[in-house]
C-alpha cells in the first residue's frame, strides 16, 4: 500500500547532542509530504524510523488508493 505523510513528530529528546530548531525543521522537511510503500500504519512508522534514524512520537498519513 502507498501512504503519504501529512504530519509527523519525531522524538528528538534522545539525541546524542543538542539538536537545533533549524536541524529539526530540516528533518521534518525531508519527511512531511513524502510517499511511502508499507504494509500498514505500523510498518510505515518502522520504515520512516529506519530511514530517518529517529523514533516517531506521532504520525498522520493518508492511504493512497491506486
C-alpha positions as CSV (number, residue, x, y, z in Angstrom):
1,X,0.0,0.0,0.0
2,X,1.1,3.5,-0.6
3,X,0.9,6.2,2.1
4,X,1.6,10.0,2.2
5,X,2.9,11.5,5.4
6,X,0.7,14.6,6.3
7,X,2.1,15.3,9.8
8,X,4.9,13.9,11.9
9,X,6.5,14.4,15.3
10,X,9.9,12.9,15.9
11,X,11.3,12.1,19.4
12,X,14.4,14.4,19.5
13,X,14.7,14.0,23.3
14,X,17.1,11.1,23.0
15,X,19.5,12.9,20.7
16,X,23.2,12.3,21.5
17,X,23.9,16.0,21.1
18,X,21.7,19.1,21.4
19,X,19.7,19.5,18.1
20,X,18.8,23.0,16.9
21,X,15.4,24.1,15.8
22,X,16.8,24.6,12.3
23,X,18.1,21.0,12.3
24,X,14.7,19.7,13.4
25,X,12.9,21.7,10.7
26,X,15.3,20.2,8.1
27,X,14.4,16.7,9.3
28,X,10.7,17.4,9.1
29,X,11.0,18.9,5.6
30,X,12.6,15.7,4.5
31,X,9.6,13.6,5.5
32,X,6.4,15.6,5.6
33,X,4.5,15.2,2.3
34,X,6.6,12.2,1.2
35,X,5.1,8.9,-0.2
36,X,6.0,5.5,1.2
37,X,5.3,1.9,0.4
38,X,4.3,0.0,3.6
39,X,2.1,-2.9,4.6
40,X,0.1,-0.8,7.2
41,X,0.5,2.1,9.5
42,X,2.8,0.3,11.9
43,X,5.1,-0.7,9.0
44,X,5.1,2.9,7.8
45,X,6.3,4.0,11.2
46,X,9.1,1.4,11.1
47,X,10.1,2.4,7.6
48,X,10.4,6.1,8.5
49,X,12.2,5.3,11.7
50,X,14.7,3.2,9.9
51,X,15.2,5.8,7.2
52,X,15.4,8.8,9.5
53,X,17.2,7.3,12.5
54,X,14.6,9.0,14.8
55,X,11.8,7.4,16.7
56,X,8.3,8.8,16.0
57,X,6.1,10.2,18.7
58,X,3.1,10.7,16.4
59,X,2.2,10.5,12.7
60,X,-0.7,11.4,10.5
61,X,-0.9,10.0,7.0
62,X,-3.3,9.2,4.2
63,X,-3.6,6.0,2.3
64,X,-3.2,6.5,-1.4
65,X,-5.6,4.4,-3.4
66,X,-4.4,3.1,-6.8
